[in-house]
Amino acid sequence: MKYALSLVLALVFAAPVSTDRRSEAKEQVDFGIALAQKALWKEAEFRWEKAVELDPTYSAAWNNLGIAYEQQGKFAEALKAYDKATKADPKNNYIRQNYDMFMEIYERQNRRRTR
């Protein structure tokens, strides 16, 4: 009984921390979007990296990080970020479209390199 109570208390107190981390991550994502709109990709990348550190399950942050990597020619890193975005939210059509478009470019580029 004592164990069950401590588990319930842990879950009750863990929820706000998780919510706070998502809120902080969202702030980083929003700031990164503002930077990306000014073509400040390195700074946007930094903000989105902070967002995924705060909340590794935040699919939008992973998606945006993939875009930042892609814009800077960091294709291997972009692939990993897009992969994490799709795994975090497999039903998100926007993320799936970004992933699919990236994969077309990525595969085309890899075919050129092997010729």
Kinemage of the C-alpha trace (Angstrom):
@kinemage 1
@onewidth
@group {chain A} dominant
@subgroup {mainchain}
@vectorlist {calphas} color= white
{ca met a 1} P 0.000 0.000 0.000
{ca lys a 2} L 2.817 2.408 0.879
{ca tyr a 3} L 4.489 1.654 -2.481
{ca ala a 4} L 1.275 2.380 -4.393
{ca leu a 5} L 0.851 5.734 -2.640
{ca ser a 6} L 4.404 6.775 -3.414
{ca leu a 7} L 3.906 5.780 -7.066
{ca val a 8} L 0.716 7.833 -7.288
{ca leu a 9} L 2.460 10.816 -5.701
{ca ala a 10} L 5.368 10.464 -8.104
{ca leu a 11} L 2.982 10.456 -11.053
{ca val a 12} L 1.053 13.449 -9.735
{ca phe a 13} L 4.205 15.468 -9.241
{ca ala a 14} L 5.767 14.324 -12.519
{ca ala a 15} L 2.931 15.624 -14.692
{ca pro a 16} L 3.574 19.356 -14.136
{ca val a 17} L 7.279 18.903 -14.797
{ca ser a 18} L 6.484 17.230 -18.109
{ca thr a 19} L 4.030 19.994 -18.993
{ca asp a 20} L 6.607 22.642 -18.083
{ca arg a 21} L 9.241 20.970 -20.245
{ca arg a 22} L 6.838 20.840 -23.221
{ca ser a 23} L 5.981 24.487 -22.651
{ca glu a 24} L 9.674 25.429 -22.556
{ca ala a 25} L 10.290 23.322 -25.658
{ca lys a 26} L 7.410 25.056 -27.441
{ca glu a 27} L 8.951 28.443 -26.625
{ca gln a 28} L 12.233 27.265 -28.170
{ca val a 29} L 10.389 25.973 -31.258
{ca asp a 30} L 8.527 29.252 -31.704
{ca phe a 31} L 11.732 31.257 -31.322
{ca gly a 32} L 13.445 28.964 -33.816
{ca ile a 33} L 10.640 29.533 -36.322
{ca ala a 34} L 11.110 33.302 -36.043
{ca leu a 35} L 14.841 32.853 -36.661
{ca ala a 36} L 14.288 30.513 -39.615
{ca gln a 37} L 11.942 33.046 -41.208
{ca lys a 38} L 14.945 35.388 -41.229
{ca ala a 39} L 17.104 32.606 -42.743
{ca leu a 40} L 19.143 32.370 -39.519
{ca trp a 41} L 19.386 28.607 -39.778
{ca lys a 42} L 22.271 28.020 -37.378
{ca glu a 43} L 20.475 29.931 -34.629
{ca ala a 44} L 17.175 28.177 -35.416
{ca glu a 45} L 18.994 24.834 -35.275
{ca phe a 46} L 20.317 25.723 -31.816
{ca arg a 47} L 16.792 26.535 -30.556
{ca trp a 48} L 15.308 23.331 -31.962
{ca glu a 49} L 18.139 21.269 -30.500
{ca lys a 50} L 17.292 22.821 -27.121
{ca ala a 51} L 13.624 21.946 -27.682
{ca val a 52} L 14.349 18.252 -28.302
{ca glu a 53} L 16.649 18.184 -25.268
{ca leu a 54} L 13.780 19.513 -23.174
{ca asp a 55} L 11.212 17.166 -24.716
{ca pro a 56} L 12.565 14.307 -26.844
{ca thr a 57} L 8.992 13.306 -27.779
{ca tyr a 58} L 8.141 16.666 -29.393
{ca ser a 59} L 7.667 15.734 -33.044
{ca ala a 60} L 7.371 19.325 -34.328
{ca ala a 61} L 10.752 20.168 -32.812
{ca trp a 62} L 12.358 17.142 -34.494
{ca asn a 63} L 10.684 18.035 -37.792
{ca asn a 64} L 11.920 21.627 -37.639
{ca leu a 65} L 15.386 20.448 -36.668
{ca gly a 66} L 15.358 18.233 -39.760
{ca ile a 67} L 14.472 21.252 -41.884
{ca ala a 68} L 17.307 23.287 -40.343
{ca tyr a 69} L 19.826 20.525 -40.963
{ca glu a 70} L 18.574 20.110 -44.509
{ca gln a 71} L 18.858 23.848 -45.208
{ca gln a 72} L 22.492 23.731 -44.078
{ca gly a 73} L 23.366 20.654 -46.127
{ca lys a 74} L 23.641 18.377 -43.067
{ca phe a 75} L 21.730 15.567 -44.727
{ca ala a 76} L 22.719 12.687 -42.441
{ca glu a 77} L 21.615 14.713 -39.409
{ca ala a 78} L 18.415 15.748 -41.207
{ca leu a 79} L 17.585 12.105 -41.898
{ca lys a 80} L 17.959 11.244 -38.193
{ca ala a 81} L 15.817 14.198 -37.118
{ca tyr a 82} L 13.065 13.440 -39.629
{ca asp a 83} L 13.151 9.799 -38.568
{ca lys a 84} L 12.651 10.782 -34.932
{ca ala a 85} L 9.839 13.157 -35.913
{ca thr a 86} L 7.959 10.446 -37.797
{ca lys a 87} L 8.450 7.946 -34.982
{ca ala a 88} L 7.233 10.468 -32.401
{ca asp a 89} L 4.073 11.217 -34.406
{ca pro a 90} L 3.566 8.637 -37.182
{ca lys a 91} L 0.082 9.891 -38.095
{ca asn a 92} L 1.116 13.512 -38.671
{ca asn a 93} L 0.679 14.114 -42.409
{ca tyr a 94} L 2.689 17.345 -42.424
{ca ile a 95} L 5.718 15.616 -40.911
{ca arg a 96} L 5.258 12.639 -43.249
{ca gln a 97} L 5.192 14.966 -46.292
{ca asn a 98} L 8.381 16.718 -45.156
{ca tyr a 99} L 10.034 13.353 -44.611
{ca asp a 100} L 8.937 12.047 -48.015
{ca met a 101} L 10.133 15.183 -49.856
{ca phe a 102} L 13.445 15.057 -48.032
{ca met a 103} L 13.898 11.375 -48.878
{ca glu a 104} L 13.371 12.060 -52.594
{ca ile a 105} L 16.139 14.665 -52.561
{ca tyr a 106} L 18.387 12.625 -50.274
{ca glu a 107} L 18.114 9.470 -52.375
{ca arg a 108} L 18.620 11.397 -55.623
{ca gln a 109} L 21.758 12.980 -54.192
{ca asn a 110} L 23.086 9.622 -53.023
{ca arg a 111} L 22.517 8.112 -56.491
{ca arg a 112} L 24.554 10.949 -58.040
{ca arg a 113} L 27.421 10.323 -55.647
{ca thr a 114} L 27.600 6.621 -56.523
{ca arg a 115} L 27.867 7.250 -60.263
